[in-house]
Amino acid sequence: MSDTALPRIILASTSPYRRELLQRLHLPFETISPQVDEAPFAGEQPRNLARRLARAKALAVAEQHPDAVVIGSDQVADLHGKPLGKPMQHDRAVAQLRAMRGQTVVFHTAVAVVCLARQHTEVDVSQVNVTFRDIDTGMSDAEIEAYLRLEQPYDCAGSAKSEGLGIALLARIQNDDPTALIGLPMIKTCSMLRAAGVSLLTGARA
């Protein structure tokens, strides 16, 4: 794979959030659903779950497209060691947000880049610590209800979109890469794509 030939890039995800983030690089890519069971193993820690699923998603697609550079990612919200999944329903989102009031939730966002033709596999996990407001400073039951009705973030781990109105629920964010919280840590993804043979800026399209 030469520096001048841009490899085929596949995002092993149908997430609109990850697709939007990857589009920032102005690289041509396609998306394919990885069809991976995301259920955690018994006793599996949230960070390990995110790492395993990101790798599994990338490998599932890479096995069908061995010449492509495949990006897999997964995010797990961690409340005191307990994984918080996507609520998918209003009542579950309410319960999640109530549980997170005044707490710091750790968001583990893993990214894997795989190219089987180059025998290249790399996996990394970014950590973002998010402190939610308490009941007196922006997370009353009424405010939670109003937020969910307006934004309906039922497909987001932790039931809040920091890039949207969910920022009003937060007291603090600590991270090395703000895109990690959205769903794909782009600083690390760029580094991993370079290692897999992708020339980022010279391969970008206007």
C-alpha positions in Angstrom: 0.0 0.0 0.0 1.9 3.1 -1.2 1.8 6.5 0.4 0.0 7.9 -2.7 -2.6 5.2 -3.0 -5.5 5.7 -0.5 -6.7 2.4 0.8 -10.3 1.5 1.1 -11.6 2.7 4.5 -14.6 1.1 6.2 -16.3 2.3 9.4 -17.6 -0.8 11.1 -20.6 1.1 12.5 -23.9 2.6 11.4 -23.8 5.2 14.2 -24.6 8.6 12.7 -22.4 10.2 15.4 -19.3 8.2 14.4 -20.0 8.8 10.8 -20.2 12.5 11.3 -16.9 12.5 13.2 -15.0 10.5 10.6 -16.3 12.8 7.9 -14.3 15.6 9.4 -11.1 14.0 7.9 -12.4 14.5 4.4 -11.5 10.9 3.5 -13.7 8.7 1.4 -15.1 5.8 3.5 -18.1 3.5 3.6 -20.0 2.1 6.6 -20.9 -1.5 7.2 -22.8 -2.9 10.2 -20.5 -5.3 12.0 -23.3 -7.6 13.4 -21.7 -8.2 16.7 -23.4 -9.3 19.9 -22.8 -6.4 22.3 -23.9 -8.2 25.5 -21.2 -8.1 28.2 -19.7 -11.2 29.6 -20.5 -12.1 33.3 -18.3 -9.8 35.5 -16.7 -8.0 32.5 -15.5 -4.6 33.5 -16.8 -1.6 31.4 -13.3 -0.7 30.0 -12.6 -4.3 28.9 -16.1 -4.5 27.4 -15.5 -1.4 25.2 -12.1 -2.7 24.1 -13.4 -6.2 23.3 -16.4 -4.9 21.3 -14.4 -2.4 19.3 -11.9 -5.1 18.2 -14.7 -7.6 17.5 -16.6 -5.1 15.3 -13.5 -4.2 13.3 -12.5 -7.8 12.8 -16.0 -8.9 11.8 -15.9 -6.5 8.9 -12.2 -7.0 8.1 -12.7 -10.7 7.7 -15.1 -9.9 4.8 -12.9 -7.1 3.4 -9.3 -8.1 4.2 -7.7 -5.4 2.0 -9.6 -2.6 3.7 -8.6 -0.5 6.7 -11.5 -1.1 9.1 -12.4 1.1 12.0 -14.4 -0.3 14.9 -15.5 1.5 18.0 -17.5 1.1 21.1 -18.4 3.2 24.1 -19.5 2.1 27.6 -20.6 4.4 30.3 -19.3 3.3 33.7 -21.1 4.3 36.9 -19.1 3.0 39.8 -18.0 -0.1 37.8 -21.5 -0.8 36.4 -21.9 -0.5 32.7 -24.7 1.8 31.5 -26.0 0.9 28.0 -28.2 2.8 25.6 -31.6 3.3 27.3 -33.6 3.0 24.1 -36.8 3.9 26.1 -37.8 7.0 27.9 -38.3 5.4 31.3 -34.9 3.8 31.2 -33.3 7.1 30.3 -35.0 8.8 33.2 -33.7 6.1 35.6 -30.2 6.5 34.2 -30.1 10.2 34.6 -31.5 10.1 38.1 -28.8 7.6 39.1 -26.1 9.8 37.6 -27.1 13.0 39.5 -24.1 14.4 41.4 -22.0 11.5 40.2 -18.9 11.2 38.0 -19.5 8.7 35.2 -16.5 7.3 33.3 -17.1 7.0 29.5 -14.7 4.4 28.0 -14.5 4.8 24.2 -12.5 2.2 22.4 -11.3 2.3 18.8 -9.7 -0.5 16.8 -8.1 -0.2 13.4 -7.6 -3.5 11.5 -6.2 -4.3 8.1 -5.8 -8.0 7.7 -3.8 -7.7 4.4 -1.1 -5.8 6.3 -1.5 -7.9 9.4 -2.2 -4.7 11.3 -4.4 -4.6 14.4 -4.4 -1.8 17.0 -6.8 -1.1 19.8 -6.9 1.8 22.3 -9.3 3.0 24.9 -9.9 6.7 25.8 -11.4 7.7 29.1 -13.6 10.7 29.7 -14.7 11.6 33.2 -18.1 13.4 33.2 -19.5 14.9 36.4 -23.3 15.4 36.3 -25.1 18.2 38.2 -27.0 17.3 41.3 -30.7 17.7 42.0 -30.3 21.4 43.1 -28.1 22.6 40.3 -29.7 21.5 37.1 -30.9 17.9 37.3 -34.2 18.0 39.1 -36.8 15.5 37.9 -38.5 18.3 35.9 -35.3 19.3 34.2 -34.5 15.6 33.3 -38.0 15.2 31.9 -37.7 18.4 29.8 -34.3 17.4 28.5 -35.4 14.0 27.4 -38.5 15.3 25.7 -36.5 17.9 23.7 -33.5 15.8 22.7 -34.6 12.2 23.0 -31.1 10.8 23.4 -32.3 7.2 23.7 -29.6 5.8 21.4 -26.8 7.3 23.6 -25.0 5.5 26.4 -25.7 7.4 29.5 -28.8 9.1 28.1 -27.1 12.5 27.4 -25.5 14.2 24.4 -22.7 16.5 25.5 -22.6 18.0 22.0 -26.2 19.0 22.3 -28.5 20.2 25.0 -27.2 17.5 27.3 -24.3 19.9 28.2 -26.7 21.7 30.5 -26.8 18.6 32.7 -23.1 18.5 33.2 -20.9 20.1 35.8 -17.5 19.1 34.5 -15.8 17.1 31.7 -12.2 15.9 32.0 -10.6 14.4 28.9 -7.7 14.4 26.5 -9.9 14.4 23.4 -13.5 15.9 23.4 -14.5 13.7 20.4 -14.1 10.6 22.5 -17.3 11.5 24.4 -19.2 11.8 21.2 -18.3 8.3 20.2 -15.0 8.2 18.3 -11.7 9.5 19.7 -10.4 11.3 16.6 -6.9 12.2 17.8 -6.2 8.5 18.5 -8.0 7.4 15.4 -5.8 9.7 13.2 -2.7 8.2 14.8 -4.0 4.7 14.2 -5.0 5.4 10.6 -1.5 6.7 9.9 0.0 3.5 11.4 -2.3 1.5 9.1 -0.9 3.3 6.0 -3.5 6.0 5.5 -2.1 9.4 4.5 -4.5 11.7 6.1 -3.9 15.2 4.8 -2.7 14.2 1.3 -5.6 11.8 1.0 -8.2 14.3 2.1 -10.8 15.5 -0.4 -12.3 19.0 -0.6 
